[in-house]
């Protein structure tokens, strides 16, 4: 068995964590919307938004940060790239 590349291992761990977080988000929010519809609460003019929407929005913000951490910002690679950039300028 070949040795694991630690950087790739960390990236894979973050991406799998994001996928699990996304699956939880979808399942739980579907459940909350089902409860809201089944409870007979329709859109009421006194309520600005249905309550499951608040959960979706607030949790969605955290999910967005998790996505950027897993797929966009790669701090280890970014630090190495910046180091190489500075080194090549000298």
Secondary structure, DSSP 8 states (H G I E B T S, - for coil): -----HHHHHHHHHHHHHHHHHHHHHHHHHHHHHHHHHTT----TTSSS-HHHHHHHHHHHHHHHHHIIIII--HHHHHHHHHHHHHHH-
